[in-house]
Amino acid sequence: MAALWNWVEVAATSQQHISLSTRPARENARMKVLPGKQSVKLCTLIGITTCSTLMAQPPGWNDPFPPHKVMDNLYYVGTTQLGSFLITTPEGHILHSGNYETSVPVIKAAVEQLGFDFADIKILISGHAHPDHIEGDALVKEMTNAEVVVGRLELPYHQSFDTPGGKEQPVDIIIDEGDTISLGGTTLTAHVQAGHTKGCLAWSLSLKENGRTYNGFIECSLNGQFLRYVGNEEYPEIASDIRQTYKKAKEIPAQVWVSSHGVFYGLNEKYEKLENWQPGEPNPFYDPEGYKTHVKEFEEIFVDTLVRQTTEANNQQAD
């Protein structure tokens, strides 16, 4: 496993390295969503137990949150509840997650508040295939002409997703486990965290501060509380997938980590510490022990949920 989570180099000849300036031509590197696609409920495909939570925009989730530097060239530009991250480089920028379509103006304002030009975004890394993370992709593409990166295992969900106004869901670059994306001297490596969605993608990168290099990690989601594990015909291997994801997550040497929702990594608390951060003190987002605790807590939630669903299914059969 050590080689899989090597932040410096992923040594596998079959893996893809994408650089905007030198991206190799690949037959399947660019995919357009075909018109007339089947309209399939995302919640059915992914195995969410309730559709309403997933499809409706919860009140307050889209409210602005103060944009800020996490470390080095990694910035938070998301909302109060939805993580979105800007990775800046001299050759343009990478945006992770467009979130809801109504999130995009909030993200744009955050990018500009930090002193960067939204139009300089060259790559959009699509979030995991839930509406609150990918609905805004088409609008970001329209506004920036960024190359949109999507995990191969997420393609069926992207293709079946109906965007507001019927916009085509953009897919420019297809990514697998271990592939890399590079721009302006910054390289991110893709890691599949299957379960929350089948191709939930996390990303690792190196971050520097005060002469030290840190293992940065943009987590996908380890939240398995609302997933359907028992009798999930659309995703029968969901329980084994997410169990494997927790096992892999324990081996990730994350030091500076963020996630798809701020609440997962203590955004409010860490931002408050950032506001009062003094020279010589550790960066509030340096939190390797917090990551280990986070993984442990979410694995325990998964186990409890699986036991409850199994018990309920057994009771129904007994009746």
Phi and psi in degrees as a GROMACS rama.xvg file:
@    title "Ramachandran Plot"
@    xaxis  label "Phi"
@    yaxis  label "Psi"
@TYPE xy
-57.8441  -39.729  ALA-2
-67.9412  -31.405  ALA-3
-63.4803  -37.4226  LEU-4
-104.224  27.4367  TRP-5
-75.3807  114.32  ASN-6
-73.1192  -21.674  TRP-7
-83.2208  -43.3729  VAL-8
-155.247  134.176  GLU-9
-101.623  107.216  VAL-10
-91.7138  89.6959  ALA-11
-151.908  114.967  ALA-12
-64.6591  -21.506  THR-13
-83.7282  -7.17405  SER-14
-84.5842  154.877  GLN-15
-98.0547  135.26  GLN-16
-116.873  119.845  HIS-17
-107.453  122.172  ILE-18
-123.674  134.036  SER-19
-61.2799  -31.1873  LEU-20
-84.0982  -24.6988  SER-21
-129.893  24.7242  THR-22
-62.9955  123.098  ARG-23
-69.6146  148.946  PRO-24
-74.2684  126.736  ALA-25
-130.988  141.672  ARG-26
-56.511  -35.5296  GLU-27
-111.52  19.2599  ASN-28
-76.3551  -20.2989  ALA-29
-128.738  126.778  ARG-30
-133.62  133.568  MET-31
-105.725  141.35  LYS-32
-75.2312  129.053  VAL-33
-74.2686  141.829  LEU-34
-65.6933  157.742  PRO-35
72.7763  25.6741  GLY-36
-66.611  154.391  LYS-37
-65.3629  137.261  GLN-38
-89.1863  105.68  SER-39
-119.121  132.654  VAL-40
-63.6346  123.636  LYS-41
-59.355  -38.665  LEU-42
-65.9542  -30.7026  CYS-43
-69.897  -42.785  THR-44
-64.2018  -39.0018  LEU-45
-91.8582  -17.1797  ILE-46
88.7219  30.3335  GLY-47
-75.538  140.371  ILE-48
-75.5208  -27.7554  THR-49
-133.668  131.921  THR-50
-76.0129  -35.3393  CYS-51
-61.6421  -38.5967  SER-52
-63.5662  -37.4523  THR-53
-76.8261  -43.6133  LEU-54
-84.7266  -32.9749  MET-55
-83.3651  144.944  ALA-56
-84.6257  111.624  GLN-57
-65.2495  144.095  PRO-58
-57.7206  134.379  PRO-59
86.988  -14.8467  GLY-60
-63.8271  -24.6635  TRP-61
-100.827  6.51452  ASN-62
-66.928  146.584  ASP-63
-64.1072  149.281  PRO-64
-126.923  144.859  PHE-65
-56.1059  119.531  PRO-66
-67.5214  148.838  PRO-67
-162.405  159.057  HIS-68
-79.0891  131.976  LYS-69
-84.1832  -57.0685  VAL-70
-169.565  142.161  MET-71
57.3672  -119.906  ASP-72
-104.116  20.322  ASN-73
-104.887  122.635  LEU-74
-125.437  148.444  TYR-75
-92.5061  126.21  TYR-76
-131.733  20.7475  VAL-77
-87.334  -166.943  GLY-78
-99.4082  -169.951  THR-79
-62.7122  -28.9304  THR-80
-122.132  -20.2405  GLN-81
-110.317  116.502  LEU-82
-71.0875  133.112  GLY-83
-144.818  136.084  SER-84
-130.722  138.466  PHE-85
-108.65  126.172  LEU-86
-111.293  113.055  ILE-87
-92.9309  146.429  THR-88
-145.725  163.935  THR-89
-66.4934  -16.0889  PRO-90
-106.483  16.622  GLU-91
118.106  -179.599  GLY-92
-124.716  160.632  HIS-93
-113.229  129.387  ILE-94
-109.711  130.561  LEU-95
-105.239  112.959  HIS-96
81.8043  118.215  SER-97
-90.9711  -15.4042  GLY-98
59.6912  -149.123  ASN-99
-64.8713  157.399  TYR-100
-60.7929  -36.6453  GLU-101
-72.4633  -10.2477  THR-102
-77.8398  -25.3451  SER-103
-59.3019  -45.4487  VAL-104
-61.9219  -32.5251  PRO-105
-67.2233  -43.6265  VAL-106
-63.5843  -43.857  ILE-107
-59.6897  -45.149  LYS-108
-62.4937  -38.3874  ALA-109
-65.4836  -43.7049  ALA-110
-59.2672  -44.7178  VAL-111
-70.8292  -33.7071  GLU-112
-62.6613  -31.1533  GLN-113
-79.4865  -6.89271  LEU-114
96.9301  13.4201  GLY-115
-109.255  158.899  PHE-116
-96.0982  123.073  ASP-117
-59.3498  -33.29  PHE-118
-67.7042  -14.7483  ALA-119
-84.3112  2.87056  ASP-120
-72.6806  119.569  ILE-121
-102.256  -25.2697  LYS-122
-132.667  132.201  ILE-123
-112.867  116.103  LEU-124
-88.0761  113.629  ILE-125
-67.2504  139.601  SER-126
-73.842  179.997  GLY-127
-66.4996  155.074  HIS-128
-76.3371  64.0606  ALA-129
-122.649  149.329  HIS-130
-54.549  -35.4979  PRO-131
-72.1674  -2.91093  ASP-132
-122.045  -17.2866  HIS-133
-124.928  -8.00859  ILE-134
-59.8207  -32.2483  GLU-135
-85.1759  -2.27704  GLY-136
-57.0495  -44.9758  ASP-137
-63.0376  -38.4031  ALA-138
-69.8798  -40.9266  LEU-139
-60.564  -43.5308  VAL-140
-59.3506  -43.9133  LYS-141
-63.1245  -37.7216  GLU-142
-83.081  -26.3828  MET-143
-122.442  -17.9655  THR-144
59.6699  29.5874  ASN-145
-68.8866  150.565  ALA-146
-73.4021  127.614  GLU-147
-99.4893  123.656  VAL-148
-100.802  127.692  VAL-149
-134.145  140.101  VAL-150
-70.5546  141.222  GLY-151
-57.2117  -39.5919  ARG-152
-71.2395  -14.573  LEU-153
-91.4299  -9.11743  GLU-154
-55.1439  -44.2027  LEU-155
-57.9974  -34.9439  PRO-156
-75.0549  -40.3439  TYR-157
-62.0817  -41.9459  HIS-158
-68.7267  -26.1404  GLN-159
-94.5062  -2.92187  SER-160
-85.6977  128.673  PHE-161
-92.4793  113.004  ASP-162
-81.2735  158.53  THR-163
-58.0527  134.384  PRO-164
75.7399  7.21721  GLY-165
71.8378  21.9003  GLY-166
-63.7501  146.274  LYS-167
-69.9835  131.62  GLU-168
-74.1318  115.514  GLN-169
-76.3417  138.092  PRO-170
-141.667  112.576  VAL-171
-109.864  -38.3341  ASP-172
-129.192  128.06  ILE-173
-104.219  131.485  ILE-174
-119.994  142.538  ILE-175
-117.274  170.945  ASP-176
-50.6205  128.392  GLU-177
87.3626  -10.336  GLY-178
-67.3532  157.015  ASP-179
-124.679  152.926  THR-180
-122.473  128.512  ILE-181
-127.156  142.579  SER-182
-157.094  126.881  LEU-183
55.7355  35.761  GLY-184
90.3362  -2.26042  GLY-185
-108.107  132.123  THR-186
-123.372  132.267  THR-187
-115.115  139.697  LEU-188
-112.55  134.857  THR-189
-87.0883  139.734  ALA-190
-134.909  123.544  HIS-191
-78.256  127.2  VAL-192
-118.842  71.1206  GLN-193
-64.3142  145.132  ALA-194
138.417  -67.6875  GLY-195
-57.4906  -44.4621  HIS-196
-133.213  164.789  THR-197
-65.7966  -29.4102  LYS-198
-121.87  29.3863  GLY-199
-49.5281  118.282  CYS-200
-105.018  128.026  LEU-201
-104.639  163.833  ALA-202
-138.401  134.222  TRP-203
-109.666  150.133  SER-204
-157.862  159.369  LEU-205
-90.9915  136.693  SER-206
-125.63  140.822  LEU-207
-119.333  142.996  LYS-208
-158.905  129.374  GLU-209
52.5244  42.7338  ASN-210
81.2295  0.791862  GLY-211
-111.151  152.529  ARG-212
-110.433  132.405  THR-213
-118.566  152.355  TYR-214
-82.8368  104.83  ASN-215
-89.4106  148.323  GLY-216
-148.683  123.116  PHE-217
-102.303  99.445  ILE-218
-69.9571  151.157  GLU-219
-80.0134  -87.4476  CYS-220
-164.904  134.133  SER-221
-103.025  6.89926  LEU-222
-74.3063  112.369  ASN-223
-116.719  14.8282  GLY-224
-66.506  -34.9865  GLN-225
-107.025  14.9358  PHE-226
-88.5933  155.143  LEU-227
-99.7437  115.662  ARG-228
-100.797  -32.4839  TYR-229
-98.3841  124.691  VAL-230
72.8992  25.913  GLY-231
-86.5372  94.2308  ASN-232
-72.1415  -29.5167  GLU-233
-75.6502  -27.1313  GLU-234
-141.793  69.387  TYR-235
-63.6032  -25.5014  PRO-236
-92.8415  14.3949  GLU-237
-58.3951  -42.6728  ILE-238
-65.695  -44.6441  ALA-239
-67.9155  -34.9634  SER-240
-63.3619  -49.683  ASP-241
-71.1363  -30.2623  ILE-242
-62.1119  -41.9879  ARG-243
-66.8976  -35.2889  GLN-244
-63.073  -41.7811  THR-245
-64.2196  -38.448  TYR-246
-62.1566  -45.89  LYS-247
-65.5844  -39.1015  LYS-248
-60.5018  -33.5324  ALA-249
-66.0365  -19.4753  LYS-250
-97.6357  -0.0286727  GLU-251
-80.7486  122.403  ILE-252
-83.8727  51.279  PRO-253
-67.2771  130.007  ALA-254
-112.527  -45.2986  GLN-255
-117.067  108.822  VAL-256
-132.547  148.323  TRP-257
-135.647  175.77  VAL-258
-150.238  177.558  SER-259
-69.5851  -21.7005  SER-260
-128.747  133.307  HIS-261
-58.5308  -32.6171  GLY-262
-63.3599  -25.9191  VAL-263
-67.0968  -30.8617  PHE-264
-118.169  18.5153  TYR-265
69.8723  43.3139  GLY-266
-56.166  -50.3593  LEU-267
-59.5473  -45.2389  ASN-268
-66.39  -42.0605  GLU-269
-70.8328  -34.8905  LYS-270
-67.0873  -38.0283  TYR-271
-61.8636  -40.4592  GLU-272
-65.9531  -36.786  LYS-273
-61.5667  -38.8412  LEU-274
-62.2203  -29.1314  GLU-275
-109.486  15.4024  ASN-276
-66.9978  130.48  TRP-277
-110.033  149.494  GLN-278
-55.3035  136.656  PRO-279
93.8497  -17.4937  GLY-280
-83.4688  153.509  GLU-281
-66.0659  146.533  PRO-282
-58.0437  129.732  ASN-283
-58.6266  -21.9136  PRO-284
-90.1093  -2.55937  PHE-285
-77.1948  109.601  TYR-286
-153.417  59.8833  ASP-287
-63.1935  -36.7848  PRO-288
-71.0539  -34.8837  GLU-289
-63.6283  -34.1257  GLY-290
-66.4575  -43.286  TYR-291
-61.312  -41.526  LYS-292
-64.9125  -41.5673  THR-293
-58.4564  -46.7744  HIS-294
-62.7957  -44.8961  VAL-295
-60.7236  -44.5935  LYS-296
-64.5327  -42.6256  GLU-297
-73.3754  -30.9748  PHE-298
-65.7193  -39.6379  GLU-299
-64.5293  -38.723  GLU-300
-62.9325  -42.4505  ILE-301
-59.8125  -47.6804  PHE-302
-60.8242  -44.2919  VAL-303
-61.4804  -42.2885  ASP-304
-65.2247  -43.9105  THR-305
-62.5368  -43.4172  LEU-306
-61.4392  -43.6218  VAL-307
-63.7194  -45.9143  ARG-308
-64.9572  -38.6798  GLN-309
-64.432  -43.1697  THR-310
-62.7245  -43.7396  THR-311
-62.8095  -41.8307  GLU-312
-64.8469  -41.0401  ALA-313
-64.4062  -39.1483  ASN-314
-65.9988  -38.4664  ASN-315
-65.4305  -39.5137  GLN-316
-65.4814  -36.8469  GLN-317
-66.2164  -34.6228  ALA-318
